[in-house]
Amino acid sequence: MELKKLGNAKWEIPKGTDPRMRVPVQVYGRKELVEMMKRDRTFKQAINVSALPGILNASMVMPDGHEGYGFPIGGVAAFDSEEGVVSPGGVGYDINCGVRLITTNLTYKEVKPKMQDIMNALFKNIPSGVGSKGKVRLTDSELEDALVHGVNWAVEKGFGWKEDLERMEENGCIAGADPSKVSNKAMKRGRPQLGTLGSGNHFIEVQRVGKIMDAEVAKKFGITSENQVCVMVHTGSRGFGHQVCHDSLGMMLEAARKYGIELPDPQLACAPLKSKEAEKYLGGMRCAINYAFVNRHMIMHWTRESFEQVFGKSAQELSMNLVYDVCHNIAKFERHSVNGEDRNVCVHRKGATRAFAAGRKELPGIYREIGQPVIIPGSMGTSSFILVGEEKGMQETWGSTCHGAGRTMSRKQAIRTFPGKQVKEKLDEKGVVFRATGREIISEEAPGAYKDVDNVVQSVQDAGISRIVAQVMPIGVAKG
């Protein structure tokens, strides 16, 4: 498929390439990354998204894009609040999979001799892996409270600090969560898993700052020097969010038939935003969003406790401050400029990150003058990056950017291609202390199974939709 080059790291599949397209497809990425997307159904899926009712401006693909369920991973689309739709395929199964970054005042020199102790403590204190159960036992009513009140509930229960709340997207609690819209099966799956890391690409990573590109912005984020140690947490809504998505798909297919929506792909099953079906899905999805916020918050609390145990100091003394918590896999209403008019739109970010620029009222006061921190995890053993939102992103991508490196092969293919022993040896050579619940996870998450994250973040900087602030490097990784 031929793409028209629009500018630095920006391409277009014109409207009319497929007769069903309502808007063009815009693709972000350096040429080599865009070429990789041609190997699977990424562009076909993005074209399908462009055919959905009420879509505004363009169907977009970020540079980490690859084939997904319904939307491509890395897909971004906004829908008119009156004429548009909501689609579970534009959010995904792991609702509000997201990342948070915690700084410390420790240096790599201080931490390196204790890395085995740190990773042992993290692995002991934070339940990990497929089907893992949390340390907190909840009643149904307690879980419902967590789903409605998000991180506010967790802080009241003694997890984390009140000042953490302003350093999260949606302040750690999205409005409109309705447990009555959630199935008993979802509640049953979610109750024992709150406060668990999960499996796959989810991780806790102890890192050192490798390079600072923008010292002024980095300082505002709490990143003050190279070799400063920080911790990154990446996980989502676990089996709860998966079940919420699964439960909605049949209802959404029926809704599409009911409202006469012609679907280019059944995986894009959707319902008009004004419909009862959309109300039900959004109420349940928002519960999963808040579940994920609480999940990451509890994990951060136990991460702080792990460092306290190893270093004999309080988390406050260690300056273990939350930089920010960002969401992937989410649909929510935001105010954006559409043809010069300020409007309420429903933005779907599927494997994409919100990256708001300076001045947005949604940002906490500490960041409002510089823009939102954007946290981009790499693949296991490679760099991760801290970015900041740019105004061009507000104008072009609904304030969105990439969310990670992006896979280049399936997990099964990765297991066949990368023997776990070799991957472990390479991590050892880099001085990365590794912990995992199973052998296959090492192969599944091998760096070779992912795109080059350096190239991905350079792409969004080239395109002007977000800017690189700092690079961080792994020194310890815990995988579920």
N, C-alpha and C positions, 0 to 999 in steps of 0.2 A: 504494500500500500504506500502510495506517495504522499508525503507530507510537505506542506508549504512552510518555509521558514519565515517566522514573523519577527525574530530578533534574537538577542543573546539567549541561548538555551530555551527558546520558545518556538513551537511549531503548531500547525493547524491542519486538521482534516476538515475541509470546507463543508458547510451545509450544502446538501445536494449530492454528496458522495453516496448517500443512501437516501432514497425518496422519503423515508419516514422521519428523517432528522428535522427537528424543530429549531435547533441551534447548532453551531459548529462544535467540533471537539478541539480543545486546546491542550497541548502536551508540553510539559516542562522537562528539560533535561539536555545534557550535552549529547552530541550525535551518537556516540557509542552506546549510551544508555537507551536512547530512543530505538536504536537498531535492535537492542536486546528485547524490547517489548514486542517486536514483530514475530518473535518465536512462538508466542502463545496467543490467546484470545483477548489480550489487553485492549487493543484498539477496537475490536468487534464489540466488546462489552461497553466501552466508552461510547461508541456509536449508538448502541441500544439505549443507553442512559439518555442520550440526546433526544430520543423519541418520546420520552415520558411527558405527560401533560403538565403544563405550567412551569417547565424548566426555564430558567432565566440565564441569559448571556451565553453560557457555554457549558458543555460537559468537560471536565478537566481531569488530567492525569498528572500526578507528581512524578519526579524522576526515579523514585523507588517503586514505580508502578509495575504490577504484574497481574496475571489472571487471578480472579477471586470468585466469590459466589455473588452472582448478580452484577453488582458494580465491580470494576477491577479494584484490587488493593491499590491504594494511592489515588482513588477516585474522589472528586469533589463536585458537588452540584447543589445549587440553591433553587428552591421552588417558591413560586408566588403563594402567599398565604391564603389567597382566595381561590385560585384556580389550580394550585399545585397538589402534589401528592406526597405521602411519606411511604418509603419502601424499606422493609427490614433488610433487603439485599444491599441497601445503601448504607447500612450500619454494621451488619455482620453479626456473627454468633458471639464473639467475645466483646460484648457491649462495654464501652469505656475501658478497654485495654488502654493503659496509660503509663506515664513515666513521671517520677519525681526525683529531684536531686537534693541531697543534704550535704552541706559543707561541714568542715571541721577546721580547727586551728592547728591540727597536727601536720607534720611534714612527712614525706616519704621516708626520710632517714629515721624518724622516730617510730614509724609504723612497720617498716620492713622486717625487723627482728621478731615482731609479734604477729606476723601475718597468719601463721598456722593457728595460733590461739584465736585470732579474730574470726577466721573462717570456721573454725570448730564451734565457736560460740554462736555465730550466725546460723549455722546449719542445725545446731541443737535447739536454738530458741525460736526458729521460724519454720513451721511445718511446710514441707515441700513435696511436690510430685503429684502424679495422677491420682485422684481420689483422696488426697491427703485431707486430714481432719484438723480443724483448728484447736487451740488450747482453751477457747472460750465456749462454754455451753449456753445456748440461748433458748428461751421459750419462743413460741410463735409471736407473742405480743412484743417481746424484746426485739426480735428480728424486724417486725413491722415498724417499730420505732426507728430502728437504724435505717430502714428503707426510706422513710419519710424525712427524717431529720439529718441524714448523712453524717458528716464528720462532727457536727454539733453534738450528736448522740455519743460519738466515740470520746470526745473531749470531756463530756459530762461523766463518762464512765472511767475517766482517769487515763485515757490513751492520748498522748501528745499534749501539746500546749495550745492555749486559746489563740496565741499570736500566729499559730500555723494557719488558721482559717483564712486569713487574707491572702495567703500565698498559694492559692489553688484556683484553678478555673472554677467558676460558679461558687467560689468560697466553700467548695467541698460539699455542696448540697444544691441540686437542681430542683426548682419548684415544680409542682405538678405530679410528683410520684404518688401512685395510688395502688397500695397493696391489694385492693379488691380486684384489680385487673390482672393479678398474678395467679397462676395455677397452683394447686396444692403440691404438685410434683416439683415445681420450681422452688417452692418454699422448703420442701423436704430436702432437695439437693443443696440449697443454699445455707440452711441452718448450720450444718457441721463444718462448712468450708470457709466461713468468714475468718480472715486472718491467716490465709495460706497462700503460698507462692504459686502453686500450680506447676505446669510442665511446659514443654515446647520452648518457645523463645523467651519465656519469662525468666527473670533473673534478679539477683541482688549482686551488685558489682562494687567492690571497693576500688577506687580509682585515684590516680594522681594527675594533677594538672600538667599537661605536656607543653602546651604553648598558649599564650594569651595574645589574641589578635587585636582586641579593642580593650585596652586597659581601663579606660574610664567607665565603660558599660560593665565590664567584668567586675570592677570594684563595687558597683551598685548592686550586683547580683551576689556579692560576698565572696567572689573569687579574686584573691589578692596577689597571689604569687605562683610561679611555677613550682611543681612538686608539692603543692598543697594537696592534702588528701580529702576526698569527698566520697559519697556513697550514692549510687543510682539504684532505684527500685523500679522494676518493670513487671506489672501484672494487671489483671483485669477483674471481671465479675465472675470468673470461675464457672462452675456448672449451673449456677443460678442464671447468669446472663445467657448461657447457651440454651437453657430450657425456655426462657422468655422468648428468644428468637424462634426456636423450633415451634413453640405453641402458636405463634402468630402466622406462620406461613400458609396453612390451609385457610384460615380466616381471610387473609389478604388475597389469595387466589380467588376465593368466592366473591370478595368485594370488587375485584377488578371486573369479574363477569357481571356482577350486579349493576355496576355504574358504567358499563360499556367501555371500559378502558382496554384498548388493544395492546397487549403486551408483546414486545419484540422477543422476550425471553421469560418463561415462567418464573425464573429466579428473581425477576424484577416485580413480582407480585406487589401490589400497592393499593392504597385507598386514598380518596380525596381527603385533604387535611381537615375539611369541615365535617367529615363523616363520623359515625359512632365507632366504626372499625378503627379509624385512625386514633380516635380518643382512647380506645382500649389499648392499642399498641403503645402509644406514647406514654400512657400511665404506667404500663409495665416496664417499658424501656427505661423510663426515668428512675424506677425502683432499682434497676440493674446499674444505672449510672451511679446512684448513691451507694449501692452495695460495693462497687469497685473503689469509690473514694474511701469508704471505711476500711476496706480490705488493705489498701496501700497504707492507710494511716496506722493501722494496727501493726503492720510489718515495720513501718518506720519507728514506731514506739519500741518494738523489740530490738530493732537495730541499734537505737540509742542505748538501750539497756545492755546490749552485748558489748558495746564500746566501753560503757561504764565498768563492766565486770573486768575487762582486760586491762584498762588503764587506771582503774581506781579513782576516777574523777567523775563528777556529774556530767550529764550531757550539756548542761548550761556552761560548765567550766570548759568543756571541749568545743564550745561554740557550734554545736550540731544543729544548725539552723536550716529550715526548709527554704530552698531557693524558690521552687515553684512546682506545681503538679499540673501536667497537661494531659488532655484526653485524646484518644484516637477512637474511632468506631462510635460515632455519635451523630444524632440528628437533633437540632435545636433551633429555636427561633432567635434571630438576631436582627438588629437594625443595620441596613446597608444602603448605600446609594445605588439606585437603579435608574439609569438614564437621567441622572441629576436630581432624582426624587428620593428622599429618605423613606424607606419602606421596611416593613417587617417581612422577613423571608425565612424559610426553613432550610437551613444549611445541613447537608449530609456530608460528613467527613469519614470516609471509609479507608482506614490506613493512612490518615492524613492528620496534621496537627494544626490547631488554631495558632495563629501567629499575628496577634493584633499589634498595630503600630502605636506610637506615642499618642496620647490624647484621648484614647478610648476610655469611657467612664467605667467600663467593666474591669479595668485594671486597678490594682491597689495603688494607693497614693505613692508608695515607695518606687513604683515602676511607671507611673502614668506619664512622666516626662521623658522617658527613654524607650518605652515599648516593652512588650511582653517577653519574658524569658521563654525560649523554645528549646526543648531538650530532645536531642536526636541520638538514640542509642545505635551503636554499630553492631556488628556481629561479634560473637564470642572471640575475644583475643585481639580485637582491632580497636581503633579509636572510636570514641563517641564525641559529640559536639554540643556546645551550647550556642544557640543563635539568638537573635532578637528580631522582632517583627518590624517590617518596613511599610511605609505608606503605599508603595507600589502594589504590595500584596493586598492592601485594602481595596484598591481600585480594580485589581485584576482577578484575584482568587478568593474573594470573600474573606480576606485575612487568613489564608491557609498556606501551609507549606508541607514538605515531606514529613515522614514519621520515623524513618529508620533507613537501613541499607536496602531492604527489599530482597526477597529470595530469588534465586536463579534456577533452583531445582527443588523438587519435592523432597519431603523428609525421607521417603523410602529410597529415592535415588541417592540422597546424601549418605544414607547408611551403606548402600552398595559401593559408593565411590570413595568414602573417607573412613578408613579403619580407625576405630576409636583410639587404639594404641598410638597411632601416628599423630593424631590430633592432640592427644595428651602430651606427647613428647615435644611437640612444637610449643605448646603452652608452657611447659617446663623450661624450654630454652629461653622463652621471653620473661621468665621469672614470675609467671602468673600462677597463683595458688588456686586450685580448682576443686570444687566439691559438687557431686551430682548424685541423684538417687538411683541412676541406672546407667549401664554402659552405652545403650543406644543413643541416649541424649547427647553424648559427646560427638557422635557422628552426625546426628540430625542437625546440630547447630554449628557444624564446622564452618569457619570463615569462607571456605571455598564454595559453600552453598548459597552465598549472598553476593550482592553487588558490592562494589567498592564504595564504602560510605563516604570517603573523602571526595569522590567524584560526584556523589549525590548531593552533598551539602554545597559543593562548589557550584553545582548547577543552579540551585535556588539562589545563591548569591549572584551568579552571573545574570540570572533573570531579574534580579532586583526585588524579589518578593520576601526575602529575609536575609540577614547578614550574620556571618560567622563571628562569634565573640571569643570563644576559647575551645581548645581541644583537650580532652581528658583521655587517659590511658588506663587500661585495667591492670590491677595488681592482685586482685582476688575475685573469683567468680563462683557464685553458688547457683546451681541450676536444679529445677524440680525434676 
